[in-house]
Amino acid sequence: MFLTVLYARAGAGVFSRAVTAGFWRMLLAASRIAGRARGKVLSFGGPLNLALFVLIWAAILTLGAGRILHPEGAGCV
């Protein structure tokens, strides 16, 4: 919990290093396809990475809340 919430450094979280590495690999592959516009494609990396982490954070938070509210998982209406 400490690493994810209170220790705000890049790469310090549980998922951040793996997600960032995978994201940059995909972005580099897309930039090679772009050819001359490679710099423009790579310039979107930081903002897209931040948006990706916000989406992952929201999904994990939603799944966690769902597990607390409905611990059995079955029988939900």
Helices and strands as residue ranges (DSSP letters): I 2-6, H 16-34, G 35-37, H 38-43, H 45-69
